Amino acid sequence: MLYHLLISLPMMVCFFWSIFFLVRWFQQSVEPKIKGTILLFFVVSTVLYTNHWLYFTDSASTFGLFTYLLANLSVYPIYYAYLRALTRAKMNWEIPVLMVPALLVAILFPLNSHHDWFDDDILLISARMGFAIQVAWVWYRGFQLLRATRLRMDNTYSDNRSYLLQPTYVLQHLLGIIAFISTVLNIIGREFFAHEAPVTVPAIIMSVLLFSLGFIAAHTEVPQETVTQEEESHEEDKATTEETDALFFKISTAIREQKLFADQRLTIQDLATAINSNRTYVSNCINRRTGLSFSQYIAHYRVEYAQQILRDPKYKTDHDAITDAIALSGFSSDQNFYRVFKEVTGVTPLQFRKTKN
């Protein structure tokens, strides 16, 4: 009885999250692509682990092997589609290519059942090789996608919004652990776990990991306006050194004289509009001249202005000085202020104030 319960845990966990995300599908708070892809991921995972459960309860069938292979080769491409939807990246050629192994199984398996062209073991070995390639690609490209999204955010908004991607990074690391275990189990083969004792261990581990994956996905939300790609100029930046110097002078002058850094919601487009330039040219100019992203560059101006306030003798208490430093320098929150100030200066605001007075 306990054996049957334990080996059914991954199936039940995936089924639970399938129902959860199905209910969320009818809510308007999450975008359809995000809701649809994560729902499909857990539905396919439910099919996959249902086949595992049937196999280890000696209820497997030829149709079960077909659905197992199909689900096994679809689950990671679907997760990658979810990741691209979450970060608002366009669906590209990768998803169809990653789905090719599942498509081949869908075509070849029924044909082989009728014509007996090759042994099922050959299909299983080929499927496992395809699965390993999928896993490696999705894990590697997933981190590339997150890094590109983070860079885009840092070069678009003055307040650091990268923290919004932290749950997604956790998801990706968690997926890496699941992928590694899944790949090892695929290489070993289900036949190795034909006895009751060995199969319960991976069943429990996968159940915990799958539940964690669903829990984090359920609580991960990246606002659309934060990561939406804006229209970029695709013209090659052929600016000369003199032109770049002139543009950088306009950028720094506008930021200082107009105190643009004091606006918590300042974006690269706001800065480009203020100096009558193109947001791509402005971003490239800042990156090349300073080696910093837009948000890091603005952070230095905010910290510099905050230092002036902290040094001002009119403030009799540390609390008043720090409160005004946060409010007047453009920081979006107290936590952001303390973190950025320490990163830029190497000391806390209170330590700075005490050493400068």
C-alpha positions in Angstrom: 0.0 0.0 0.0 2.8 2.4 1.0 4.7 1.5 -2.2 1.8 2.3 -4.4 1.3 5.6 -2.6 4.9 6.7 -2.9 5.3 5.9 -6.6 2.1 7.8 -7.4 3.3 11.0 -5.6 4.9 12.6 -8.7 1.8 12.0 -10.7 -0.4 13.5 -8.0 1.8 16.5 -7.5 1.7 17.3 -11.2 -2.1 16.7 -11.3 -2.5 19.1 -8.3 -0.6 21.9 -10.1 -2.5 21.1 -13.4 -5.8 21.8 -11.6 -4.3 24.9 -9.9 -3.1 26.4 -13.1 -6.3 25.4 -14.9 -8.3 27.5 -12.3 -5.8 30.3 -12.8 -6.4 30.1 -16.6 -9.9 31.6 -16.0 -8.4 34.5 -14.1 -7.5 37.8 -15.8 -4.4 38.7 -13.7 -2.0 36.6 -15.8 -1.3 36.7 -19.5 -2.7 33.9 -21.6 0.7 32.7 -23.0 2.1 32.4 -19.5 -0.9 30.7 -18.1 -1.2 28.4 -21.1 2.4 27.2 -21.2 2.8 26.5 -17.5 -0.6 24.7 -17.5 0.5 22.6 -20.5 3.8 21.8 -18.8 2.1 20.3 -15.8 -0.6 18.5 -17.8 2.1 16.8 -19.9 4.1 16.1 -16.7 1.0 14.5 -15.3 0.7 12.2 -18.4 4.5 11.4 -18.1 4.3 10.4 -14.4 1.0 8.6 -14.9 2.9 6.4 -17.3 5.6 5.9 -14.7 3.0 4.9 -12.2 1.4 2.4 -14.6 4.7 1.0 -15.5 5.7 0.3 -11.9 2.3 -1.2 -11.0 2.7 -3.6 -13.9 -0.1 -1.9 -15.9 2.0 -0.7 -18.8 0.9 -1.2 -22.4 2.1 -0.4 -25.9 -0.1 2.7 -25.9 1.4 3.7 -22.5 5.0 3.5 -24.0 3.8 5.7 -26.9 2.4 8.4 -24.5 5.4 8.1 -22.2 7.8 8.8 -25.0 5.7 11.6 -26.4 5.3 13.3 -23.0 9.0 12.8 -22.1 10.1 14.5 -25.3 7.6 17.4 -25.0 7.9 18.5 -21.4 11.2 20.5 -21.5 10.4 22.3 -24.8 7.1 23.3 -23.2 8.9 24.6 -20.1 11.2 26.6 -22.3 8.1 28.1 -24.1 6.9 29.1 -20.6 10.2 30.8 -19.8 10.1 32.8 -23.0 6.5 33.8 -22.3 7.4 34.9 -18.8 10.2 37.1 -20.0 8.2 38.3 -23.0 10.7 37.0 -25.5 9.3 36.2 -28.9 8.6 32.5 -29.7 11.4 31.7 -32.2 12.6 28.6 -34.2 13.9 26.9 -31.0 10.5 25.6 -29.8 9.6 23.8 -33.1 13.1 22.4 -33.3 13.0 21.1 -29.7 9.7 19.5 -30.5 11.1 17.5 -33.5 11.9 14.4 -31.4 8.4 14.3 -30.1 7.0 14.7 -33.6 9.2 11.9 -34.9 7.9 9.6 -32.1 4.3 10.6 -33.0 5.0 9.6 -36.6 7.4 6.6 -36.3 5.9 4.8 -33.3 2.4 4.0 -34.8 4.1 3.1 -38.2 6.5 0.8 -36.4 3.7 -0.9 -34.5 2.1 -1.9 -37.8 5.3 -2.7 -39.9 7.7 -3.7 -37.2 10.7 -1.9 -38.9 12.9 -1.8 -35.8 12.9 -3.0 -32.2 11.3 -0.7 -29.5 14.7 -0.6 -27.7 16.2 1.3 -30.6 13.4 3.9 -30.3 13.9 4.1 -26.5 17.6 4.7 -26.9 17.1 7.3 -29.5 14.5 9.0 -27.4 16.8 9.1 -24.4 19.5 10.7 -26.5 17.1 13.3 -27.8 15.9 13.9 -24.3 19.4 14.6 -23.0 20.0 17.1 -25.8 16.8 18.9 -25.1 17.6 19.1 -21.4 21.1 20.6 -22.0 19.7 23.1 -24.5 16.8 24.3 -22.4 19.0 24.7 -19.3 21.8 26.6 -21.1 19.5 28.8 -23.3 17.2 29.5 -20.3 20.1 31.2 -18.4 21.1 33.1 -21.6 17.5 34.3 -21.9 17.4 35.4 -18.3 20.7 37.2 -18.6 19.5 39.0 -21.7 16.3 40.0 -20.0 18.2 41.3 -17.0 20.5 43.4 -19.2 17.5 44.8 -21.1 15.9 45.8 -17.8 19.1 47.4 -16.5 19.5 49.4 -19.6 15.9 50.6 -19.7 15.0 51.5 -16.1 16.9 53.6 -13.6 15.7 51.7 -10.6 17.1 48.2 -10.5 14.3 45.8 -11.3 16.4 42.7 -11.6 15.1 41.4 -8.3 11.8 40.6 -10.2 13.8 37.9 -12.0 15.1 36.2 -8.9 12.2 33.7 -8.6 12.8 32.8 -12.3 16.5 32.2 -11.6 15.4 29.9 -8.8 13.0 28.1 -11.2 15.9 27.6 -13.7 18.2 26.2 -11.0 15.5 23.9 -9.8 14.8 22.8 -13.4 18.5 22.1 -13.7 18.4 19.7 -10.7 15.2 18.0 -12.1 16.8 17.8 -15.5 20.0 16.2 -14.2 18.0 13.6 -12.2 15.7 13.0 -15.1 18.6 12.5 -17.5 20.3 10.1 -15.2 17.1 8.1 -14.7 16.6 8.1 -18.4 20.1 6.8 -19.1 19.7 4.1 -16.4 16.3 3.2 -17.7 13.1 2.4 -15.8 14.0 -1.3 -15.9 16.6 -0.8 -13.2 13.9 0.4 -10.8 11.6 -2.6 -11.3 11.8 -3.6 -7.6 9.8 -1.8 -5.0 12.6 -0.3 -2.8 14.7 1.5 -5.4 11.9 3.3 -7.2 10.5 5.0 -4.1 13.6 7.1 -3.7 13.5 9.0 -7.0 9.7 9.1 -6.7 10.0 11.0 -3.4 12.8 13.3 -4.7 11.0 14.2 -7.9 7.8 14.8 -5.9 9.5 17.4 -3.7 11.2 19.1 -6.7 8.1 19.2 -8.8 6.0 20.6 -6.0 8.7 23.3 -5.4 8.7 24.1 -9.1 4.9 24.5 -9.2 4.9 26.6 -6.0 7.6 29.0 -7.3 5.8 29.3 -10.7 2.6 30.0 -8.9 4.2 32.9 -7.1 6.3 34.3 -9.9 5.0 37.3 -11.7 7.0 39.7 -13.8 4.9 42.8 -14.8 4.6 43.1 -18.5 5.8 46.7 -18.6 9.0 45.7 -16.9 10.3 43.4 -19.6 8.5 44.3 -22.8 10.9 45.0 -25.6 10.6 48.4 -27.0 11.2 49.3 -30.6 14.9 49.7 -31.2 16.6 51.5 -34.0 18.4 48.8 -36.1 20.7 51.3 -37.7 24.3 50.6 -37.2 25.9 53.0 -34.6 28.6 54.7 -36.7 29.1 57.6 -34.4 32.7 59.0 -34.3 34.6 59.5 -31.1 33.8 63.2 -31.2 30.1 62.5 -31.7 30.1 60.0 -28.8 31.9 62.5 -26.6 29.4 65.2 -27.5 26.4 62.9 -26.8 27.9 61.8 -23.5 28.4 65.4 -22.5 24.7 66.1 -23.3 23.7 63.1 -21.2 25.7 64.0 -18.1 24.7 67.7 -18.4 21.0 66.9 -18.6 21.1 64.5 -15.7 22.9 67.0 -13.5 21.2 70.2 -14.4 17.7 68.9 -14.7 18.2 66.5 -11.8 16.7 63.7 -13.9 18.1 61.1 -11.5 15.7 62.3 -8.8 12.8 60.8 -10.8 12.2 57.3 -9.4 10.5 56.2 -12.6 13.2 57.6 -14.9 13.7 55.4 -18.0 16.3 55.5 -20.8 13.5 56.8 -23.1 12.9 59.7 -20.8 16.6 60.6 -20.9 16.7 60.2 -24.7 13.7 62.5 -25.1 15.3 65.1 -22.8 18.3 65.4 -25.0 16.5 64.8 -28.4 18.3 61.6 -29.1 17.6 57.9 -29.8 17.3 55.6 -26.8 19.6 53.0 -28.4 22.3 55.6 -29.1 22.0 56.9 -25.5 22.2 53.4 -24.0 25.2 52.4 -26.2 27.0 55.6 -25.4 26.6 55.1 -21.6 27.7 51.4 -21.9 30.7 52.2 -23.9 31.9 55.3 -22.1 31.4 54.1 -18.5 31.2 50.3 -18.8 28.0 50.5 -16.7 24.3 49.8 -17.5 21.9 52.7 -17.5 20.6 51.8 -14.0 24.1 51.5 -12.6 25.0 54.9 -14.2 22.0 56.7 -12.7 22.7 55.0 -9.3 26.1 56.8 -9.1 24.4 60.2 -9.6 21.8 59.3 -6.9 24.5 58.1 -4.4 26.5 61.3 -5.1 23.5 63.5 -4.4 22.6 61.4 -1.3 26.2 62.0 0.0 25.7 65.7 -0.3 22.6 65.5 1.8 24.2 63.2 4.4 27.1 65.7 4.7 24.7 68.7 5.1 25.2 70.1 8.6 21.6 71.4 8.8 20.5 67.8 9.6 20.7 67.4 13.4 19.8 63.7 13.4 20.9 60.7 11.3 17.3 59.7 10.8 16.3 63.0 9.2 19.4 63.0 6.9 18.9 59.5 5.7 15.2 60.0 5.2 15.8 63.0 3.0 18.6 61.3 1.2 16.3 58.6 0.1 13.4 60.8 -0.7 15.3 63.4 -2.7 17.9 61.3 -4.5 15.4 59.2 -6.5 15.6 55.8 -4.8 12.5 53.7 -5.1 12.7 52.2 -1.6 14.8 52.2 1.6 16.1 48.8 0.9 17.2 49.8 -2.6 19.0 52.9 -1.2 20.9 51.0 1.5 21.9 48.2 -1.0 23.1 50.6 -3.8 24.8 53.0 -1.4 26.9 50.2 0.0 27.7 48.8 -3.4 28.9 52.2 -4.7 30.7 53.5 -1.6 31.7 50.4 0.3 30.1 51.8 3.5 26.6 52.2 4.8 24.9 55.6 4.8 25.3 55.9 8.6 29.0 55.0 8.4 29.5 57.6 5.7 27.7 60.3 7.7 29.7 59.7 10.8 33.0 59.8 9.0 32.2 62.9 7.0 30.9 65.0 10.0 
